[in-house]
Amino acid sequence: MDAAEFRRRGKEMVDYVADYLENIEKRQVYPDVEPGYLRSLIPEEAPLEAESYEDVVKDIERVIMPGVTHWHSPYFYAYFPTAHSFPAMLADMLCGAIGCIGFSWAASPACTELETVMLDWLGKMLKLPEDFLAGTEGSGGGVIQGTASEATLIALLAARSKIVKLIQTDHPDRSETDIISKLVAYSSDQAHSSVERAGLIGGVRMKKIPTDSKFSVRGAALQKVLEEDRAAGLIPFFFCATLGTTPSCAFDCITELGPICNAEKIWMHIDAAYAGSAFICPEFRPLLNGIEFADSFNFNPHKWLLVNFDCSAMWVKKRSDIIGAFKIEPLYLKHDHQESGNQSHWQIPLGRRFRSLKMWFVFRMYGLKGLQAYIRKVTAFNPSFFSPFHLHYMFWTCTSEDSVLVGKYRAYRPYF
Ligand SMILES: Cc1ncc(COP(=O)(O)O)c(C=O)c1O
């Protein structure tokens, strides 16, 4: 395919996508196929000789679409919504075209720098404390992770590394293995399974703190477990609070939990994977009060802020805590301006896509007012939004209510 054909095919593909989304309600939302359906529809091996573009495109409707669950259908009521918008799709196309692997500032300066600035923009929309912003001189800042699960894992691993160093400063004779064997991390008994998984991957004990009648972890419950565990010779080092738990949309009481974590030198990470987008509206921002006590915070713009998957925004108060935990710089990656803020030291893979382009397009083309209007439009279908339970209810049913109340779902969908 040369550039001339790409122009032609690209326009056809944009038409296909626009038709798909404009008519998505005509498709059966859940596919009518059995496991293994696809193998019988395509050859056992990759073709030896090149096929034509027409052949490939023909198979989208024959092979792919029959097995697609249409997440953006107005009849999709499962799981939770996943975000998308036309500006984000166009930005993703540009990301593919630039095709950089942004593992250092020099590998693509715009990739590193736009991400830093976009996380500052978004942090300001959420009214995060200054400590979380990179600015030009700040010691905090944000990074785009693939998912909330990755963010929790990174936070836990950084906290593990920090506590080991702290203990070894006073007790240089204590081995890392000995310290890690005593570490204990905590989360709500309502927390997402990814938190427990972070503990498994991080090789540390993970305990669930019982919640109150509103499924919220309270300070007293954490304090009690901490006292028991310290008495048993364990070392508490990490607490993952959730704002908007998966099963019940409960909010842990971070105004009580934060001061305890700070006093006990426990890293507090906040997982607000799906509820977090709402905090850009001043009327929902109080749900984030207590963020000032956290060491790290994460939510997924790809769930509710019009940015396509994958885009999970994570902030830390001290970049050095994360960089200190993961930084290894072999000779072949060394370059001038090495300290210019590249985020590959904040994540597990080395390579990174230019994901901040999606944020840049969406933030500019909607503006904060447009994004707030979008959140409000969704929440408007539920007058009791301020109840966390209703937030959950609203979130899981907005599409159906939309089509019922508005009659025509297009009135609500972001790209109309
Ligand atoms: C509260 C919470 N945390 C974490 C996750 C996992 O999100 P991800 O797929 O981004 O890892 C979810 C998913 O729904 C969630 O609701």
The ligand as an ORCA input file, in Angstrom:
! r2SCAN-3c Opt
* xyz 0 1
  C     -12.447      0.284     41.283
  C     -11.760     -0.428     40.169
  N     -10.429     -0.607     40.227
  C      -9.755     -1.230     39.252
  C     -10.410     -1.725     38.150
  C      -9.603     -2.416     37.095
  O      -9.465     -1.544     36.032
  P      -8.391     -1.823     34.865
  O      -9.063     -2.663     33.860
  O      -8.092     -0.430     34.353
  O      -7.202     -2.465     35.472
  C     -11.798     -1.567     38.032
  C     -12.527     -2.098     36.853
  O     -13.678     -1.957     36.693
  C     -12.491     -0.906     39.069
  O     -13.820     -0.753     39.021
*
